[in-house]
Amino acid sequence: MKKIICVLAILFSHLVSSHPGRTASDGCHYCRTNCTKWGVPWGERHCHRRVDESDLEKLLGELRKEKDSIVNVLQTHQHKKSIR
């Protein structure tokens, strides 16, 4: 199970996009580092969007598909080992 979680974390790590800087309790902060790289004017206070339910549903659907793929690969591998 731990291996599956690790594989899923690696597969979906590309979905995370962040930049340096801590946020306040409201999820906002001032850009002070590499602002142009992130497309934010230097010194501008901005907030990171919250994930809404539709985003979570979409991610859950993708995770289910990936889980099914991984399960199929593992079952195929176990079947091949049992034939030997």
SULZIFEN-V147438 format. One record per pair of residues at least 12 apart in sequence whose C-alpha atoms are under 8 Angstrom apart, sorted by the first residue. I is the first residue (numbers start at 1). J is the second residue. Records with the same first field share a line. If there is no record, write none. Layout:
BEGIN
I=J ; J
END
This chain:
BEGIN
4=67 ; 70
8=63 ; 66 ; 67
19=38
20=33
21=33
26=47
27=47 ; 48 ; 49
28=45 ; 46 ; 47 ; 48
29=45 ; 46 ; 47
30=42 ; 43 ; 44 ; 45 ; 46
31=43 ; 44 ; 45 ; 46
END
